[in-house]
Amino acid sequence: MTTNYGKKTVKHKKSLSSVEMKFFRTAGYTLLDQKRNGEIIEELKVELADKTLRRYKSNWLQGHVTRMNNMMPKIMLNFKPN
């Protein structure tokens, strides 16, 4: 079951990335311009949706754990091995 979930996640990331690049290409770039995706992203100064979602989830998790009454999740979140 876990493997299947992982495959779905990768599939969703790829489809999100392709839709995102199609949207970015509406900014005036065509495939005939032969610009790399990274160049288009840098010129438009945008952040990819995948990166934005990851950052949002991380911020939510930290805020959620700090509001918890139980101390163990806080200890685990701030744990730094020697």
C-alpha positions as a Markdown table, in Angstrom:
| # | Residue | x | y | z |
|---|---|---|---|---|
| 1 | Met | 0.0 | 0.0 | 0.0 |
| 2 | Thr | 2.8 | 2.4 | 0.8 |
| 3 | Thr | 4.5 | 1.9 | -2.5 |
| 4 | Asn | 1.3 | 2.6 | -4.4 |
| 5 | Tyr | 0.9 | 5.9 | -2.4 |
| 6 | Gly | 4.5 | 6.8 | -3.3 |
| 7 | Lys | 3.8 | 6.2 | -7.0 |
| 8 | Lys | 0.7 | 8.4 | -6.8 |
| 9 | Thr | 2.6 | 11.2 | -5.1 |
| 10 | Val | 5.3 | 11.1 | -7.8 |
| 11 | Lys | 2.6 | 11.0 | -10.5 |
| 12 | His | 0.8 | 14.0 | -9.0 |
| 13 | Lys | 4.1 | 16.0 | -8.7 |
| 14 | Lys | 4.9 | 15.4 | -12.3 |
| 15 | Ser | 1.5 | 16.4 | -13.5 |
| 16 | Leu | 1.6 | 19.5 | -11.3 |
| 17 | Ser | 5.0 | 20.4 | -12.7 |
| 18 | Ser | 3.9 | 20.0 | -16.3 |
| 19 | Val | 0.7 | 22.0 | -15.8 |
| 20 | Glu | 2.7 | 24.7 | -14.1 |
| 21 | Met | 5.2 | 24.9 | -17.0 |
| 22 | Lys | 2.4 | 25.1 | -19.5 |
| 23 | Phe | 1.0 | 28.0 | -17.5 |
| 24 | Phe | 4.5 | 29.7 | -17.4 |
| 25 | Arg | 4.9 | 29.3 | -21.1 |
| 26 | Thr | 1.7 | 31.5 | -21.6 |
| 27 | Ala | 3.9 | 34.4 | -20.4 |
| 28 | Gly | 5.1 | 34.7 | -24.0 |
| 29 | Tyr | 7.5 | 31.7 | -24.4 |
| 30 | Thr | 6.8 | 28.9 | -26.8 |
| 31 | Leu | 8.5 | 25.6 | -27.2 |
| 32 | Leu | 10.1 | 27.0 | -30.4 |
| 33 | Asp | 12.0 | 29.5 | -28.3 |
| 34 | Gln | 13.9 | 26.5 | -26.9 |
| 35 | Lys | 14.2 | 28.0 | -23.4 |
| 36 | Arg | 14.9 | 25.7 | -20.5 |
| 37 | Asn | 12.3 | 25.5 | -17.8 |
| 38 | Gly | 14.7 | 26.8 | -15.2 |
| 39 | Glu | 15.5 | 29.8 | -17.3 |
| 40 | Ile | 11.8 | 30.7 | -17.6 |
| 41 | Ile | 11.3 | 30.3 | -13.9 |
| 42 | Glu | 14.2 | 32.5 | -13.1 |
| 43 | Glu | 13.1 | 35.2 | -15.5 |
| 44 | Leu | 9.5 | 35.2 | -14.1 |
| 45 | Lys | 10.8 | 35.2 | -10.5 |
| 46 | Val | 8.3 | 32.6 | -9.4 |
| 47 | Glu | 8.4 | 29.8 | -6.9 |
| 48 | Leu | 7.2 | 26.3 | -8.0 |
| 49 | Ala | 4.0 | 25.1 | -6.4 |
| 50 | Asp | 5.6 | 22.0 | -5.1 |
| 51 | Lys | 8.2 | 24.0 | -3.1 |
| 52 | Thr | 5.5 | 26.4 | -1.9 |
| 53 | Leu | 3.3 | 23.6 | -0.7 |
| 54 | Arg | 6.2 | 21.9 | 1.1 |
| 55 | Arg | 7.1 | 25.2 | 2.9 |
| 56 | Tyr | 3.5 | 25.7 | 3.9 |
| 57 | Lys | 3.2 | 22.2 | 5.3 |
| 58 | Ser | 6.4 | 22.6 | 7.2 |
| 59 | Asn | 5.2 | 25.9 | 8.7 |
| 60 | Trp | 1.9 | 24.4 | 9.7 |
| 61 | Leu | 3.5 | 21.4 | 11.3 |
| 62 | Gln | 5.8 | 23.6 | 13.5 |
| 63 | Gly | 2.9 | 25.8 | 14.5 |
| 64 | His | 0.7 | 22.8 | 15.3 |
| 65 | Val | 3.4 | 21.1 | 17.4 |
| 66 | Thr | 4.2 | 24.2 | 19.4 |
| 67 | Arg | 0.5 | 24.6 | 20.3 |
| 68 | Met | 0.2 | 21.0 | 21.6 |
| 69 | Asn | 0.0 | 20.5 | 25.3 |
| 70 | Asn | 2.0 | 17.2 | 25.2 |
| 71 | Met | 5.8 | 17.9 | 25.5 |
| 72 | Met | 7.0 | 14.8 | 23.6 |
| 73 | Pro | 6.2 | 16.1 | 20.1 |
| 74 | Lys | 8.0 | 19.4 | 21.0 |
| 75 | Ile | 11.0 | 17.5 | 22.1 |
| 76 | Met | 11.0 | 15.4 | 19.0 |
| 77 | Leu | 10.6 | 18.4 | 16.7 |
| 78 | Asn | 13.6 | 20.3 | 18.3 |
| 79 | Phe | 15.8 | 17.1 | 18.7 |
| 80 | Lys | 19.3 | 17.5 | 17.3 |
| 81 | Pro | 21.5 | 14.4 | 17.5 |
| 82 | Asn | 25.1 | 14.8 | 18.7 |
